[in-house]
Amino acid sequence: MRLANGIFIDKEKTFGELKFSALRREVFERNEDGSRSSTVKERTYDLKSKGQGRMIQVSIPASVPVKTYEPDTVVELINPVVDTVANATFLGADVSWYIKADDIRPKGQPLPGKSPDKKNEAADRR
């Protein structure tokens, strides 16, 4: 079972305040023979979610530089998607949920290529 495009969510309502905790693991690509290659496919980070009341894990593509924020830095997810993967069992299926995002950034940091808010630019010139 797979959702066509995942479930797109309201970040604030779903996660509340997010605080960076640590890099949890790196997932590596597989060679043709099934052995692990040395190429990182994605990285999973632990984030403290006030909205969920617990730690959550979020996977980010390996093309994004490794995140080394101080613990408890307030962060936000860029384009988060919640999705599922199912594994057949004797009695049906086990379904696991996972969260992926394009990036994790300190809250309020502008995206690359985006100019800061015009009000702030005017204030900075004074």
Secondary structure as a PSIPRED ss2 file (coil, helix, strand):
# PSIPRED VFORMAT (PSIPRED V4.0)

   1 M C   1.000  0.000  0.000
   2 R C   1.000  0.000  0.000
   3 L C   1.000  0.000  0.000
   4 A C   1.000  0.000  0.000
   5 N C   1.000  0.000  0.000
   6 G C   1.000  0.000  0.000
   7 I E   0.000  0.000  1.000
   8 F E   0.000  0.000  1.000
   9 I C   1.000  0.000  0.000
  10 D C   1.000  0.000  0.000
  11 K H   0.000  1.000  0.000
  12 E H   0.000  1.000  0.000
  13 K H   0.000  1.000  0.000
  14 T H   0.000  1.000  0.000
  15 F H   0.000  1.000  0.000
  16 G C   1.000  0.000  0.000
  17 E C   1.000  0.000  0.000
  18 L E   0.000  0.000  1.000
  19 K E   0.000  0.000  1.000
  20 F E   0.000  0.000  1.000
  21 S E   0.000  0.000  1.000
  22 A E   0.000  0.000  1.000
  23 L E   0.000  0.000  1.000
  24 R E   0.000  0.000  1.000
  25 R E   0.000  0.000  1.000
  26 E E   0.000  0.000  1.000
  27 V E   0.000  0.000  1.000
  28 F E   0.000  0.000  1.000
  29 E E   0.000  0.000  1.000
  30 R E   0.000  0.000  1.000
  31 N C   1.000  0.000  0.000
  32 E C   1.000  0.000  0.000
  33 D C   1.000  0.000  0.000
  34 G C   1.000  0.000  0.000
  35 S C   1.000  0.000  0.000
  36 R E   0.000  0.000  1.000
  37 S E   0.000  0.000  1.000
  38 S E   0.000  0.000  1.000
  39 T E   0.000  0.000  1.000
  40 V E   0.000  0.000  1.000
  41 K E   0.000  0.000  1.000
  42 E E   0.000  0.000  1.000
  43 R E   0.000  0.000  1.000
  44 T E   0.000  0.000  1.000
  45 Y E   0.000  0.000  1.000
  46 D E   0.000  0.000  1.000
  47 L E   0.000  0.000  1.000
  48 K E   0.000  0.000  1.000
  49 S E   0.000  0.000  1.000
  50 K C   1.000  0.000  0.000
  51 G C   1.000  0.000  0.000
  52 Q C   1.000  0.000  0.000
  53 G C   1.000  0.000  0.000
  54 R E   0.000  0.000  1.000
  55 M E   0.000  0.000  1.000
  56 I E   0.000  0.000  1.000
  57 Q E   0.000  0.000  1.000
  58 V E   0.000  0.000  1.000
  59 S E   0.000  0.000  1.000
  60 I E   0.000  0.000  1.000
  61 P E   0.000  0.000  1.000
  62 A C   1.000  0.000  0.000
  63 S C   1.000  0.000  0.000
  64 V C   1.000  0.000  0.000
  65 P C   1.000  0.000  0.000
  66 V C   1.000  0.000  0.000
  67 K C   1.000  0.000  0.000
  68 T C   1.000  0.000  0.000
  69 Y C   1.000  0.000  0.000
  70 E C   1.000  0.000  0.000
  71 P C   1.000  0.000  0.000
  72 D C   1.000  0.000  0.000
  73 T C   1.000  0.000  0.000
  74 V E   0.000  0.000  1.000
  75 V E   0.000  0.000  1.000
  76 E E   0.000  0.000  1.000
  77 L E   0.000  0.000  1.000
  78 I E   0.000  0.000  1.000
  79 N C   1.000  0.000  0.000
  80 P C   1.000  0.000  0.000
  81 V E   0.000  0.000  1.000
  82 V E   0.000  0.000  1.000
  83 D E   0.000  0.000  1.000
  84 T E   0.000  0.000  1.000
  85 V E   0.000  0.000  1.000
  86 A E   0.000  0.000  1.000
  87 N E   0.000  0.000  1.000
  88 A E   0.000  0.000  1.000
  89 T E   0.000  0.000  1.000
  90 F C   1.000  0.000  0.000
  91 L C   1.000  0.000  0.000
  92 G E   0.000  0.000  1.000
  93 A E   0.000  0.000  1.000
  94 D E   0.000  0.000  1.000
  95 V E   0.000  0.000  1.000
  96 S E   0.000  0.000  1.000
  97 W E   0.000  0.000  1.000
  98 Y E   0.000  0.000  1.000
  99 I E   0.000  0.000  1.000
 100 K E   0.000  0.000  1.000
 101 A C   1.000  0.000  0.000
 102 D C   1.000  0.000  0.000
 103 D E   0.000  0.000  1.000
 104 I E   0.000  0.000  1.000
 105 R E   0.000  0.000  1.000
 106 P E   0.000  0.000  1.000
 107 K C   1.000  0.000  0.000
 108 G C   1.000  0.000  0.000
 109 Q C   1.000  0.000  0.000
 110 P C   1.000  0.000  0.000
 111 L C   1.000  0.000  0.000
 112 P C   1.000  0.000  0.000
 113 G C   1.000  0.000  0.000
 114 K C   1.000  0.000  0.000
 115 S C   1.000  0.000  0.000
 116 P C   1.000  0.000  0.000
 117 D C   1.000  0.000  0.000
 118 K H   0.000  1.000  0.000
 119 K H   0.000  1.000  0.000
 120 N H   0.000  1.000  0.000
 121 E H   0.000  1.000  0.000
 122 A H   0.000  1.000  0.000
 123 A H   0.000  1.000  0.000
 124 D H   0.000  1.000  0.000
 125 R H   0.000  1.000  0.000
 126 R C   1.000  0.000  0.000
